Amino acid sequence: MDRINTGGPAYPNHLVHQMGPGGQPLEPSMGMTLRAYIATNALLGMLSHATQYRPINAGTDWHTAISEEAVDVADALIVALEDKRSSKNIAQNAPKVCDVCGADMQPGCPNGHFLSESI
């Protein structure tokens, strides 16, 4: 089974520990995952218009369909955030060249042109 990307903790706090039987500390509690947080908010939005909202998979029970759709929204947002983050990192690490003459812009254009930021 593929591992589900939960996006990590929604509210990371490494100082919070759960206590087990007899007061023994358990693993640090990371709380709600980002996936659950986004899905919850998507579900709230859908439920706020429950009389007008129609789930895509209407062939199943309404509650199941709307819950699954909220999770699909969360998964899509996590993927989009990862794509955005990775494309931004690629753009930041790309060599900068002058838009006018194509010269290397490290530390600046040797011909005195200015770098136009496109990101």
BELTA-V746332 format. One record per residue. SS is DSSP state (alpha for helix, beta for strand, coil for the rest). PSI is psi as a letter, one per 20 degrees, with the letter a starting at -180 (* if undefined). D_FIRST is the distance of its C-alpha to the first C-alpha in whole Angstrom. Layout:
BEGIN
<<SS,PSI,D_FIRST> <SS,PSI,D_FIRST>>
END
This chain:
BEGIN
<<coil,p,0> <coil,q,4> <coil,p,6> <coil,p,9> <coil,o,12> <coil,i,15> <coil,j,18> <coil,a,19> <beta,q,22> <coil,h,24> <coil,m,27> <coil,p,26> <coil,o,29> <coil,i,28> <coil,i,32> <coil,p,30> <beta,q,29> <beta,q,29> <beta,p,31> <coil,a,30> <alpha,p,32> <alpha,j,36> <alpha,j,35> <coil,p,33> <beta,p,31> <beta,a,27> <beta,q,25> <beta,p,26> <coil,p,25> <coil,i,23> <coil,b,24> <coil,q,22> <beta,r,20> <alpha,h,21> <alpha,g,18> <alpha,h,20> <alpha,g,23> <alpha,g,23> <alpha,g,21> <alpha,g,24> <alpha,h,27> <alpha,g,26> <alpha,g,26> <alpha,g,29> <alpha,g,30> <alpha,g,29> <alpha,h,31> <coil,i,34> <coil,k,35> <coil,h,33> <coil,i,36> <coil,h,36> <coil,p,32> <coil,o,30> <coil,q,26> <coil,g,25> <coil,m,23> <coil,i,27> <coil,i,26> <coil,a,24> <coil,p,25> <alpha,g,27> <alpha,g,25> <alpha,g,22> <alpha,g,22> <alpha,h,24> <alpha,g,21> <alpha,h,18> <alpha,h,21> <alpha,h,21> <alpha,h,18> <alpha,h,18> <alpha,g,21> <alpha,g,19> <alpha,g,16> <alpha,g,19> <alpha,g,21> <alpha,g,19> <alpha,g,19> <alpha,g,22> <alpha,g,23> <alpha,g,21> <alpha,g,23> <alpha,g,26> <alpha,g,26> <alpha,h,25> <alpha,h,28> <alpha,g,30> <alpha,h,30> <alpha,g,30> <alpha,h,33> <alpha,h,35> <alpha,i,34> <coil,q,36> <coil,p,40> <coil,p,42> <beta,q,45> <coil,p,48> <coil,h,48> <coil,g,51> <coil,i,52> <coil,j,48> <coil,q,49> <beta,p,47> <coil,k,47> <coil,o,47> <coil,i,49> <coil,r,50> <coil,p,52> <coil,i,55> <coil,j,56> <coil,j,56> <coil,q,54> <coil,q,52> <coil,p,48> <coil,o,47> <coil,p,43> <coil,i,41> <coil,*,38>>
END
